[in-house]
Amino acid sequence: MKRTRMFTITASAVAAVLALSSCGGKQEAKPAGEGGGDCTAASGQITVATGNSTGVYYVLGGGLAQIISDNTDLKATAAETGASVQNLQQLAKGDFDIAFSLADTAADAVSGDADFKEAEDISALTRIYDNYTHVVVRKSGTEVIANRLIESAGLGDGDVTKQRLDLAKTVDSLKDGTIDGMVWSGGLPTAGVTDLFTSNGKDVEILDISDLEDPMKEINPVYEVAEIPGETYKGVDEVKTIVTPNVLMVRNDMDEGTACALTTLIYDKKDDLVKVHAAADEINLDTAEAPDPIPLHPGSQNALDELNK
């Protein structure tokens, strides 16, 4: 008899878990386009949409908020959220001012595809680090990327039963065998995955899904292949996987001076962000521009042009 696998999808800004189965502040600033080449942040309050408390967005977002508060006239606060889709929807509505997002979700938002009924007026401050897709299964066998991986692998609804859980519950379910696998899209290392391999490493493994790159790119061009280095998780050799760039998104109506100042701050204070989480070490001017079709905010482009001189 054919067995239907149980997968869990984790709704989180940093995660899509597949079982193999808070509010924005206001800035007192000039409208977009009136920056006049200035690179000074406005004064006021600003909010950062991060992700699930077990993921990298949450940790790094808190660090970013602190750096903004310490180095500008803005008072920044970070909020725990559910997922990239939620972050961008609420960013567009004005509930948040900066949002962490996976690039595939951001590309959908600026194009008006998938979960977005119309193109949103948002753009990127910068690309930051990459999210590595962890397809973890028992040795018997980020919602957007999870569903696309299922589609690319040729699996139908009869092959996979999906659940939507947070990462902690998903890891617990994988440990006790109530699900067969998970897909997590996050930075390296992710604490929940570290816990899983530390306690149950003999029972689970990470799959090489690099052969899905081409069908994934047909769905969205932002996907790439990279390698999770060996011993990122205890006892796990290097493994190739699909990666998705992360981006920091803002509304297009953020004034150019603020966007410029925030972008500059990210690169000037990169070492401080690395102290918060090692994933920030991937922040690099060579890969600063967001992948197509995600536009850079004009103020951010000014900052990157100056930083690259």
Backbone as numpy.savetxt, mean C-alpha at the origin, in Angstrom:
# Nx Ny Nz CAx CAy CAz Cx Cy Cz
-13.42 -36.62 -5.07 -14.27 -35.44 -5.07 -13.38 -34.19 -5.07
-13.74 -33.22 -5.88 -12.98 -31.99 -5.95 -13.14 -31.19 -4.67
-12.03 -30.70 -4.13 -12.09 -29.94 -2.89 -12.06 -28.46 -3.19
-12.97 -27.72 -2.62 -12.96 -26.27 -2.76 -12.07 -25.68 -1.69
-11.07 -24.94 -2.09 -10.14 -24.35 -1.15 -10.75 -23.10 -0.50
-10.37 -22.87 0.74 -10.87 -21.71 1.47 -9.79 -20.65 1.54
-10.09 -19.47 0.99 -9.17 -18.35 1.01 -9.77 -17.22 1.82
-8.91 -16.40 2.38 -9.37 -15.23 3.11 -8.82 -13.98 2.48
-9.70 -12.99 2.29 -9.28 -11.68 1.80 -9.31 -10.71 2.97
-8.16 -10.13 3.28 -8.09 -9.17 4.36 -8.32 -7.78 3.82
-9.32 -7.10 4.33 -9.60 -5.73 3.92 -8.74 -4.80 4.75
-7.66 -4.31 4.17 -6.73 -3.46 4.89 -5.99 -2.62 3.89
-5.53 -1.48 4.31 -4.80 -0.63 3.39 -3.55 -1.29 2.90
-3.01 -2.19 3.66 -1.80 -2.85 3.22 -2.06 -4.26 2.82
-3.27 -4.70 2.89 -3.41 -6.12 2.73 -4.57 -6.51 1.88
-4.36 -7.62 1.19 -5.47 -8.33 0.62 -5.23 -9.76 1.01
-6.05 -10.33 1.83 -5.80 -11.69 2.27 -6.82 -12.61 1.63
-6.31 -13.66 1.04 -7.14 -14.57 0.27 -7.09 -15.94 0.90
-8.18 -16.52 1.34 -8.13 -17.84 1.92 -8.36 -18.85 0.84
-7.22 -19.78 0.66 -7.20 -20.58 -0.59 -8.38 -21.38 -0.55
-8.25 -20.86 -0.20 -9.63 -20.99 -0.28 -9.77 -20.71 -1.62
-11.00 9.15 13.01 -10.73 9.12 11.77 -11.28 10.16 10.91
-10.91 11.03 10.81 -11.50 12.00 9.89 -10.50 13.07 9.52
-10.68 13.73 8.39 -9.72 14.66 7.85 -9.76 16.03 8.47
-8.59 16.66 8.53 -8.51 18.04 8.97 -8.48 18.97 7.79
-8.44 20.26 8.08 -8.45 21.26 7.03 -7.17 22.06 7.06
-6.69 22.44 5.89 -5.51 23.26 5.78 -5.92 24.66 5.36
-5.21 25.64 5.90 -5.42 27.01 5.46 -4.32 27.30 4.45
-4.69 27.20 3.17 -3.67 27.29 2.14 -4.26 27.81 0.86
-3.35 28.18 -0.06 -3.78 28.68 -1.36 -4.32 27.55 -2.21
-5.26 27.86 -3.14 -5.74 26.82 -4.04 -4.62 26.31 -4.92
-4.81 25.10 -5.45 -3.82 24.53 -6.36 -3.59 25.48 -7.52
-2.34 25.56 -7.94 -2.02 26.43 -9.06 -1.57 27.81 -8.63
-1.70 28.18 -7.33 -1.29 29.49 -6.86 -0.02 29.43 -6.03
0.71 28.33 -6.18 1.91 28.17 -5.38 3.03 29.11 -5.77
3.08 29.50 -7.05 4.09 30.43 -7.50 5.51 29.97 -7.26
5.75 28.65 -7.27 7.08 28.14 -7.08 7.46 27.98 -5.62
6.58 28.36 -4.69 6.86 28.24 -3.27 6.93 26.77 -2.88
7.70 26.48 -1.84 7.80 25.11 -1.35 7.69 25.12 0.17
6.64 25.80 0.64 6.39 25.94 2.07 5.02 25.36 2.39
4.95 24.55 3.44 3.67 23.93 3.81 2.74 24.96 4.42
1.46 24.76 4.21 0.44 25.58 4.85 0.43 25.31 6.35
-0.35 26.09 7.08 -0.56 25.83 8.50 -1.93 25.18 8.67
-2.15 24.55 9.81 -3.43 23.92 10.08 -3.27 22.47 10.44
-4.32 21.68 10.22 -4.33 20.26 10.55 -4.35 19.43 9.27
-3.74 18.26 9.36 -3.71 17.36 8.21 -3.80 15.93 8.73
-4.51 15.08 8.02 -4.69 13.69 8.46 -4.12 12.73 7.43
-3.57 11.64 7.94 -2.94 10.62 7.10 -3.70 9.31 7.25
-4.25 8.79 6.15 -4.93 7.50 6.15 -3.87 6.41 5.99
-3.81 5.49 6.94 -2.75 4.48 6.93 -3.31 3.11 6.57
-3.47 2.23 7.54 -3.96 0.89 7.25 -4.21 0.12 8.52
-4.26 -1.19 8.40 -4.47 -2.07 9.54 -3.31 -1.97 10.52
-3.60 -2.07 11.82 -2.58 -1.85 12.84 -1.45 -2.88 12.81
-1.64 -4.01 12.10 -0.58 -5.02 12.01 0.30 -4.83 10.79
0.04 -3.83 9.97 0.77 -3.67 8.72 1.74 -2.50 8.72
2.48 -2.38 7.64 3.53 -1.37 7.52 2.93 0.03 7.37
1.82 0.18 6.64 1.22 1.51 6.46 0.99 2.18 7.81
0.47 1.42 8.75 0.11 1.97 10.04 1.35 2.49 10.78
2.39 1.69 10.79 3.62 2.07 11.48 4.28 3.25 10.78
4.43 3.15 9.47 5.11 4.20 8.71 4.28 5.47 8.67
2.95 5.32 8.61 2.08 6.49 8.60 2.16 7.28 9.88
2.27 6.58 11.02 2.45 7.27 12.28 3.76 8.04 12.32
4.82 7.43 11.78 6.11 8.10 11.71 6.07 9.31 10.81
5.38 9.19 9.67 5.27 10.31 8.74 4.52 11.47 9.39
3.44 11.18 10.10 2.67 12.21 10.77 3.53 12.96 11.79
4.34 12.21 12.52 5.21 12.83 13.52 6.24 13.74 12.86
6.81 13.29 11.76 7.81 14.09 11.06 7.20 15.37 10.50
5.99 15.26 9.96 5.31 16.45 9.45 5.06 17.44 10.58
4.57 16.94 11.71 4.27 17.82 12.85 5.53 18.48 13.40
6.65 17.75 13.39 7.90 18.26 13.96 8.62 19.25 13.05
8.31 19.23 11.75 9.13 20.00 10.81 8.35 21.01 9.97
7.06 21.13 10.17 6.25 22.09 9.42 5.27 22.77 10.37
4.49 23.69 9.85 3.43 24.35 10.62 2.13 23.56 10.59
2.17 22.37 10.06 1.01 21.49 10.04 1.02 20.57 11.25
-0.15 20.34 11.82 -0.31 19.35 12.88 -0.90 18.12 12.23
-0.11 17.05 12.13 -0.54 15.85 11.40 -0.92 14.74 12.37
-1.98 14.04 12.04 -2.39 12.85 12.80 -2.59 11.70 11.83
-2.32 10.50 12.31 -2.48 9.30 11.48 -3.68 8.52 11.97
-4.44 7.92 11.03 -5.63 7.16 11.36 -5.52 5.74 10.85
-5.91 4.78 11.67 -6.00 3.39 11.23 -7.20 3.25 10.31
-7.02 2.52 9.20 -8.09 2.37 8.22 -8.17 0.93 7.75
-9.09 0.69 6.81 -9.34 -0.66 6.37 -8.63 -1.11 5.11
-8.45 -0.24 4.12 -7.91 -0.71 2.85 -7.58 0.47 1.95
-6.78 0.20 0.89 -6.44 1.24 -0.07 -7.69 1.84 -0.71
-8.67 0.99 -1.04 -9.90 1.49 -1.66 -10.58 2.48 -0.73
-10.75 2.11 0.52 -11.36 3.01 1.50 -10.55 4.30 1.63
-9.23 4.17 1.71 -8.39 5.35 1.84 -8.63 6.35 0.73
-8.67 5.86 -0.50 -8.79 6.77 -1.64 -10.21 7.32 -1.78
-11.20 6.51 -1.46 -12.56 7.02 -1.50 -12.74 8.14 -0.49
-12.21 7.95 0.72 -12.36 8.97 1.75 -11.43 10.16 1.52
-10.28 9.92 0.89 -9.42 11.02 0.49 -10.15 11.93 -0.48
-10.77 11.33 -1.49 -11.49 12.12 -2.50 -12.65 12.90 -1.88
-13.28 12.33 -0.86 -14.39 13.01 -0.18 -13.93 14.11 0.75
-12.66 14.15 1.08 -12.15 15.16 1.98 -12.00 14.71 3.41
-12.21 13.42 3.69 -12.07 12.92 5.06 -10.61 12.82 5.48
-9.72 12.58 4.51 -8.29 12.52 4.77 -7.58 13.46 3.81
-6.33 13.80 4.15 -5.55 14.71 3.31 -4.39 14.02 2.60
-3.87 12.96 3.19 -2.83 12.13 2.59 -3.28 10.69 2.78
-3.07 9.85 1.78 -3.49 8.45 1.89 -2.42 7.53 1.35
-2.06 6.53 2.14 -1.25 5.43 1.63 -2.13 4.58 0.72
-1.56 4.12 -0.39 -2.33 3.28 -1.29 -1.41 2.41 -2.13
-1.89 1.23 -2.46 -1.26 0.43 -3.49 -1.47 1.09 -4.84
-0.49 0.98 -5.70 -0.55 1.66 -6.99 -1.66 1.11 -7.88
-1.99 -0.18 -7.76 -3.06 -0.70 -8.61 -4.40 -0.04 -8.26
-4.66 0.14 -6.96 -5.88 0.80 -6.53 -5.86 2.27 -6.94
-4.71 2.92 -6.79 -4.60 4.33 -7.18 -4.82 4.50 -8.68
-4.30 3.57 -9.48 -4.51 3.63 -10.93 -6.00 3.48 -11.25
-6.69 2.58 -10.55 -8.14 2.44 -10.75 -8.86 3.73 -10.39
-8.42 4.38 -9.30 -9.10 5.59 -8.84 -8.95 6.74 -9.83
-7.75 6.93 -10.36 -7.55 8.05 -11.29 -8.17 7.77 -12.65
-8.44 6.49 -12.93 -9.05 6.13 -14.22 -10.55 5.90 -14.12
-11.07 5.82 -12.89 -12.49 5.54 -12.70 -12.85 4.09 -13.01
-11.99 3.17 -12.64 -12.21 1.75 -12.91 -12.49 0.98 -11.61
-12.89 -0.27 -11.77 -13.07 -1.21 -10.66 -14.00 -0.63 -9.59
-13.48 -0.38 -8.39 -14.32 0.09 -7.28 -14.69 1.56 -7.37
-14.22 2.26 -8.39 -14.43 3.69 -8.49 -15.34 3.99 -9.69
-16.48 4.60 -9.40 -17.48 4.83 -10.44 -17.08 5.95 -11.39
-16.21 6.82 -10.94 -15.72 7.91 -11.78 -14.28 8.23 -11.41
-13.59 8.89 -12.31 -12.20 9.26 -12.05 -12.14 10.24 -10.89
-11.27 9.96 -9.93 -11.15 10.82 -8.76 -10.08 11.88 -8.99
-10.31 13.06 -8.40 -9.37 14.18 -8.55 -8.25 14.06 -7.53
-7.41 13.07 -7.73 -6.31 12.81 -6.81 -5.03 12.58 -7.60
-3.90 12.76 -6.92 -2.60 12.57 -7.56 -1.59 12.16 -6.49
-0.39 11.85 -6.90 0.61 11.30 -5.99 1.60 12.34 -5.52
1.98 12.24 -4.25 3.15 12.97 -3.78 4.42 12.29 -4.28
4.45 10.96 -4.14 5.62 10.20 -4.56 5.33 8.71 -4.46
6.08 7.92 -5.17 6.12 6.48 -4.94 7.01 6.25 -3.72
6.65 5.27 -2.90 7.48 5.01 -1.73 8.14 3.62 -1.85
7.69 2.65 -1.09 8.29 1.31 -1.15 7.35 0.38 -1.90
7.78 -0.85 -2.15 6.95 -1.83 -2.84 6.27 -2.76 -1.85
5.05 -3.15 -2.18 4.36 -4.21 -1.45 4.63 -5.54 -2.13
5.05 -6.51 -1.35 5.33 -7.84 -1.86 4.13 -8.74 -1.59
3.66 -9.40 -2.63 2.51 -10.28 -2.48 2.95 -11.60 -1.87
2.43 -11.87 -0.69 2.74 -13.12 0.02 1.57 -14.08 -0.21
1.77 -15.07 -1.06 0.77 -16.13 -1.20 1.24 -17.27 -0.31
0.64 -17.37 0.85 1.06 -18.34 1.86 0.02 -19.45 1.93
0.47 -20.69 1.82 -0.45 -21.83 1.84 0.04 -22.86 2.84
-0.89 -23.64 3.33 -0.51 -24.79 4.14 0.17 -25.82 3.25
1.10 -26.58 3.78 1.91 -27.48 2.97 1.15 -28.70 2.48
-0.17 -28.65 2.56 -1.01 -29.60 1.83 -1.63 -28.91 0.65
-1.40 -27.92 0.57 -2.01 -27.16 -0.49 -1.89 -25.55 -0.25
-4.26 -8.11 -1.02 -4.88 -6.88 -0.70 -6.09 -6.95 -1.55
-7.30 -7.16 -1.24 -8.49 -7.64 -1.91 -8.38 -7.42 -3.41
-7.92 -6.23 -3.87 -7.81 -5.96 -5.30 -6.85 -6.95 -5.93
-5.62 -7.05 -5.40 -4.64 -7.94 -6.02 -5.02 -9.39 -5.79
-5.66 -9.72 -4.67 -6.08 -11.10 -4.43 -7.05 -11.57 -5.51
-8.08 -10.76 -5.78 -9.05 -11.13 -6.81 -8.40 -11.23 -8.18
-7.46 -10.36 -8.46 -6.80 -10.40 -9.77 -5.88 -11.60 -9.90
-5.25 -12.00 -8.82 -4.44 -13.21 -8.85 -5.29 -14.43 -9.12
-6.47 -14.49 -8.50 -7.40 -15.59 -8.76 -7.78 -15.62 -10.23
-8.11 -14.46 -10.76 -8.51 -14.37 -12.17 -7.36 -14.78 -13.08
-6.15 -14.28 -12.80 -5.00 -14.58 -13.64 -4.63 -16.05 -13.59
-4.87 -16.69 -12.45 -4.55 -18.10 -12.30 -5.61 -19.01 -12.90
-6.70 -18.42 -13.40 -7.75 -19.20 -14.02 -8.66 -19.92 -13.04
-8.70 -19.43 -11.81 -9.56 -20.04 -10.80 -10.92 -19.36 -10.80
-11.98 -20.15 -10.72 -13.33 -19.61 -10.68 -13.91 -19.65 -9.29
-15.14 -19.14 -9.17 -15.80 -19.10 -7.87 -15.97 -20.48 -7.26
-16.07 -21.52 -8.09 -16.22 -22.86 -7.55 -14.94 -23.43 -6.99
-13.79 -22.79 -7.33 -12.50 -23.28 -6.87 -12.06 -22.62 -5.56
-12.56 -21.42 -5.31 -12.09 -20.62 -4.18 -13.28 -20.06 -3.41
-13.23 -20.21 -2.10 -14.19 -19.53 -1.23 -13.44 -18.41 -0.52
-13.89 -17.17 -0.70 -13.17 -16.02 -0.18 -13.80 -15.55 1.13
-12.95 -15.13 2.05 -13.38 -14.52 3.29 -12.66 -13.19 3.44
-13.30 -12.25 4.12 -12.69 -10.95 4.37 -12.40 -10.84 5.86
-11.11 -10.92 6.23 -10.70 -10.87 7.62 -9.51 -9.92 7.75
-9.24 -9.45 8.98 -8.00 -8.70 9.16 -6.84 -9.69 9.23
-5.62 -9.16 9.18 -4.46 -10.03 9.08 -4.32 -10.93 10.30
-4.52 -10.38 11.49 -4.35 -11.19 12.69 -5.28 -12.39 12.69
-6.55 -12.18 12.33 -7.51 -13.28 12.29 -7.16 -14.27 11.19
-6.65 -13.76 10.08 -6.27 -14.63 8.98 -5.10 -15.53 9.38
-4.09 -14.94 10.02 -2.94 -15.73 10.48 -3.40 -16.80 11.46
-4.29 -16.43 12.39 -4.80 -17.41 13.36 -5.55 -18.53 12.65
-6.33 -18.18 11.62 -7.10 -19.19 10.89 -6.20 -20.12 10.10
-5.10 -19.58 9.58 -4.14 -20.42 8.86 -3.42 -21.35 9.84
-3.14 -20.84 11.01 -2.49 -21.67 12.02 -3.36 -22.86 12.43
-4.67 -22.61 12.62 -5.53 -23.69 13.11 -6.17 -24.52 12.00
-5.86 -24.18 10.74 -6.30 -25.00 9.62 -7.70 -24.73 9.12
-8.34 -23.65 9.57 -9.69 -23.36 9.09 -9.68 -22.69 7.72
-8.53 -22.20 7.28 -8.36 -21.76 5.90 -7.12 -22.45 5.33
-7.02 -22.48 4.02 -5.92 -23.17 3.34 -4.79 -22.25 2.92
-5.07 -20.97 2.81 -4.02 -20.07 2.36 -4.45 -18.63 2.45
-3.51 -17.74 2.21 -3.82 -16.31 2.25 -2.95 -15.57 1.24
-3.44 -14.42 0.82 -2.65 -13.50 0.01 -2.54 -12.20 0.78
-1.33 -11.82 1.08 -1.08 -10.57 1.80 -0.15 -9.70 0.97
-0.54 -8.47 0.76 0.29 -7.54 0.01 0.83 -6.50 1.00
2.12 -6.58 1.29 2.67 -5.69 2.31 4.17 -5.53 2.17
4.70 -4.62 2.97 6.14 -4.38 2.99 6.87 -5.50 3.70
8.20 -5.45 3.61 9.05 -6.49 4.19 9.82 -5.97 5.40
9.80 -6.70 6.50 8.89 -7.82 6.77 7.58 -7.30 7.34
6.52 -8.08 7.24 5.24 -7.77 7.87 5.14 -8.57 9.16
4.79 -7.88 10.26 4.84 -8.51 11.59 3.96 -9.76 11.67
2.75 -9.70 11.09 1.85 -10.85 11.17 2.41 -12.07 10.47
3.06 -11.85 9.33 3.66 -12.97 8.59 4.88 -13.50 9.33
5.64 -12.60 9.94 6.77 -13.03 10.77 6.28 -13.95 11.88
5.19 -13.58 12.53 4.61 -14.40 13.59 4.21 -15.78 13.07
3.60 -15.80 11.89 3.15 -17.07 11.32 4.32 -18.02 11.09
5.40 -17.53 10.49 6.52 -18.41 10.18 7.37 -18.72 11.41
7.35 -17.85 12.39 8.07 -18.14 13.63 7.41 -19.28 14.39
6.07 -19.28 14.41 5.35 -20.27 15.21 4.93 -21.51 14.42
4.69 -21.35 13.10 4.16 -22.46 12.30 4.91 -22.66 11.00
6.20 -22.33 10.99 6.96 -22.37 9.75 7.03 -23.73 9.08
6.93 -24.80 9.85 6.99 -26.13 9.27 5.71 -26.51 8.53
4.65 -25.77 8.77 3.34 -26.12 8.20 2.93 -25.28 7.01
3.66 -24.19 6.72 3.24 -23.25 5.68 4.42 -22.91 4.78
4.12 -22.40 3.60 5.15 -21.97 2.65 4.64 -20.82 1.81
5.57 -20.03 1.25 5.24 -18.94 0.34 5.44 -19.43 -1.09
4.43 -19.22 -1.93 4.49 -19.70 -3.31 5.15 -18.70 -4.25
5.88 -19.21 -5.23 6.41 -18.40 -6.32 5.28 -18.17 -7.32
4.86 -16.92 -7.48 3.76 -16.60 -8.40 4.23 -15.71 -9.55
5.56 -15.71 -9.80 6.11 -14.81 -10.81 5.59 -15.10 -12.21
5.11 -16.34 -12.46 4.60 -16.66 -13.80 3.25 -15.99 -14.07
2.69 -15.33 -13.07 1.44 -14.60 -13.27 1.66 -13.14 -13.67
2.92 -12.75 -13.87 3.20 -11.34 -14.17 2.47 -10.86 -15.43
2.58 -11.61 -16.51 1.98 -11.15 -17.77 0.46 -11.02 -17.68
-0.27 -12.03 -17.20 -1.72 -11.84 -17.09 -2.10 -10.75 -16.09
-1.30 -10.55 -15.06 -1.59 -9.46 -14.12 -1.39 -8.11 -14.79
-0.35 -7.97 -15.61 -0.11 -6.71 -16.31 -1.21 -6.40 -17.31
-1.85 -7.43 -17.83 -2.97 -7.19 -18.75 -4.14 -6.54 -18.02
-4.26 -6.81 -16.73 -5.32 -6.21 -15.93 -4.93 -4.81 -15.48
-3.68 -4.64 -15.07 -3.20 -3.33 -14.59 -1.69 -3.29 -14.80
-1.16 -2.24 -15.44 0.25 -2.23 -15.83 1.23 -1.99 -14.69
0.77 -1.72 -13.47 1.68 -1.35 -12.40 2.41 -2.54 -11.79
1.95 -3.77 -12.06 2.52 -4.93 -11.38 3.91 -5.27 -11.92
4.79 -5.72 -11.01 6.16 -6.08 -11.35 6.52 -7.38 -10.64
7.67 -7.95 -11.01 8.18 -9.14 -10.30 9.43 -8.75 -9.53
9.51 -9.22 -8.30 10.71 -9.03 -7.48 10.84 -10.23 -6.55
11.87 -10.23 -5.75 12.18 -11.38 -4.92 12.09 -11.02 -3.44
11.37 -11.83 -2.68 11.43 -11.73 -1.23 12.75 -12.37 -0.81
13.66 -11.60 -0.23 14.99 -12.17 0.10 14.89 -13.32 1.10
15.83 -14.24 0.98 15.88 -15.35 1.91 16.03 -14.89 3.34
15.37 -15.60 4.25 15.39 -15.32 5.69 14.73 -14.01 6.06
13.96 -13.40 5.12 13.08 -12.31 5.53 12.13 -12.83 6.60
11.70 -14.09 6.40 10.91 -14.80 7.39 11.67 -16.08 7.76
11.64 -16.44 9.01 12.45 -17.53 9.54 12.29 -18.82 8.74
13.41 -19.31 8.23 13.42 -20.57 7.52 12.92 -20.53 6.09
12.65 -19.34 5.55 12.10 -19.21 4.19 13.19 -18.77 3.23
13.46 -19.58 2.18 14.41 -19.20 1.16 13.84 -18.07 0.30
14.72 -17.47 -0.54 14.24 -16.42 -1.44 13.15 -16.97 -2.35
12.16 -16.13 -2.67 11.05 -16.55 -3.52 10.57 -15.37 -4.36
10.36 -15.62 -5.64 9.87 -14.56 -6.54 8.38 -14.38 -6.36
7.94 -13.14 -6.53 6.52 -12.85 -6.36 6.15 -11.60 -7.15
4.87 -11.29 -7.15 4.38 -10.06 -7.75 4.49 -8.94 -6.73
5.03 -7.80 -7.16 5.08 -6.65 -6.27 4.22 -5.53 -6.84
3.71 -4.73 -5.94 2.89 -3.58 -6.29 3.48 -2.35 -5.62
3.85 -1.32 -6.38 4.38 -0.12 -5.74 3.35 0.51 -4.80
3.84 1.15 -3.76 3.01 1.96 -2.89 3.19 3.43 -3.24
2.14 4.19 -3.08 2.19 5.62 -3.36 1.51 6.37 -2.24
1.93 7.60 -2.04 1.24 8.53 -1.14 0.39 9.44 -2.00
-0.91 9.43 -1.76 -1.86 10.16 -2.60 -2.45 11.36 -1.86
-2.74 12.41 -2.62 -3.40 13.61 -2.09 -4.46 14.05 -3.10
-5.32 14.97 -2.68 -6.27 15.55 -3.63 -5.56 16.58 -4.51
-6.08 16.77 -5.68 -5.48 17.73 -6.60 -5.59 19.16 -6.09
-6.53 19.42 -5.15 -6.69 20.78 -4.66 -5.73 21.13 -3.52
-4.83 20.21 -3.14 -3.78 20.59 -2.19 -2.91 21.65 -2.86
-2.59 22.73 -2.12 -1.80 23.79 -2.75 -0.39 23.30 -3.05
0.19 23.87 -4.08 1.47 23.38 -4.59 2.59 23.53 -3.57
2.56 24.59 -2.77 3.59 24.78 -1.77 3.60 23.67 -0.74
2.41 23.26 -0.29 2.32 22.19 0.69 2.76 20.86 0.08
2.30 20.55 -1.11 2.69 19.30 -1.77 4.20 19.26 -1.99
4.77 20.38 -2.37 6.22 20.46 -2.57 6.95 20.23 -1.26
6.50 20.90 -0.19 7.16 20.79 1.10 7.07 19.37 1.66
5.91 18.74 1.53 5.75 17.38 2.05 6.61 16.38 1.29
6.66 16.54 -0.02 7.50 15.64 -0.83 8.96 15.80 -0.47
9.41 17.04 -0.36 10.80 17.30 0.02 11.10 16.71 1.39
10.17 16.85 2.32 10.36 16.36 3.68 10.56 14.85 3.71
9.82 14.13 2.89 9.93 12.67 2.84 11.35 12.24 2.50
11.98 12.95 1.56 13.33 12.59 1.15 14.38 13.15 2.11
14.15 14.35 2.65 15.10 14.91 3.60 15.14 14.10 4.90
14.00 13.55 5.29 13.88 12.83 6.56 13.74 11.32 6.35
14.24 10.84 5.22 14.14 9.41 4.94 14.77 8.57 6.06
15.91 8.98 6.57 16.58 8.20 7.62 15.70 8.06 8.86
14.95 9.11 9.17 14.04 9.03 10.32 12.91 8.05 10.04
12.44 8.00 8.80 11.39 7.05 8.44 11.91 5.61 8.48
13.17 5.41 8.09 13.76 4.07 8.14 13.83 3.58 9.58
14.08 4.49 10.52 14.11 4.11 11.93 12.73 3.63 12.40
11.68 4.16 11.78 10.31 3.76 12.12 10.02 2.38 11.55
10.40 2.16 10.27 10.22 0.84 9.63 11.21 0.69 8.50
11.84 -0.48 8.41 12.88 -0.73 7.41 12.39 -0.60 5.98
11.08 -0.77 5.74 10.55 -0.66 4.38 10.83 0.70 3.77
10.95 1.73 4.61 11.20 3.08 4.10 12.56 3.21 3.42
13.43 2.23 3.62 14.74 2.28 2.97 14.61 2.20 1.45
13.46 1.71 0.96 13.24 1.62 -0.48 12.87 2.97 -1.11
12.56 3.98 -0.29 12.23 5.29 -0.83 13.45 5.85 -1.54
13.31 6.15 -2.82 14.48 6.45 -3.64 14.10 7.44 -4.73
14.89 8.46 -4.91 14.60 9.46 -5.95 14.60 8.85 -7.35
15.36 7.76 -7.55 15.40 7.13 -8.87 14.06 6.51 -9.25
13.23 6.19 -8.26 11.92 5.57 -8.52 10.81 6.40 -7.90
11.02 7.70 -7.78 10.09 8.55 -7.03 8.77 8.80 -7.75
8.81 8.81 -9.07 7.59 9.13 -9.80 6.64 7.94 -9.78
5.36 8.24 -9.61 4.35 7.19 -9.56 4.24 6.50 -10.90
3.95 5.19 -10.90 3.82 4.48 -12.18 2.57 4.94 -12.94
2.63 4.86 -14.27 1.47 5.20 -15.10 0.30 4.31 -14.72
-0.92 4.82 -14.72 -1.33 6.15 -15.17 -1.50 7.17 -14.04
-0.81 7.00 -12.92 -1.01 7.86 -11.76 -0.21 9.15 -11.93
-0.86 10.31 -11.94 -0.11 11.56 -12.12 0.54 12.01 -10.82
1.63 12.76 -10.94 2.21 13.44 -9.79 1.51 14.76 -9.58
1.33 15.16 -8.32 0.83 16.50 -8.03 1.86 17.51 -8.55
1.44 18.63 -9.12 2.41 19.62 -9.64 3.42 20.07 -8.59
2.97 20.24 -7.34 3.91 20.63 -6.29 4.95 19.57 -6.04
4.56 18.31 -6.12 5.50 17.21 -5.95 6.49 17.15 -7.10
6.00 17.41 -8.30 6.90 17.44 -9.45 7.95 18.53 -9.27
7.53 19.70 -8.75 8.48 20.78 -8.48 9.54 20.32 -7.48
9.11 19.62 -6.45 10.03 19.15 -5.42 11.03 18.15 -6.00
10.54 17.20 -6.78 11.41 16.17 -7.34 12.39 16.78 -8.34
11.91 17.75 -9.12 12.81 18.43 -10.06 13.95 19.09 -9.31
13.64 19.74 -8.18 14.66 20.43 -7.40 15.60 19.43 -6.72
15.04 18.36 -6.19 15.84 17.35 -5.50 16.80 16.62 -6.45
16.43 16.53 -7.70 17.23 15.82 -8.69 18.26 16.68 -9.39
18.32 17.96 -9.01 19.31 18.84 -9.66 20.73 18.46 -9.23
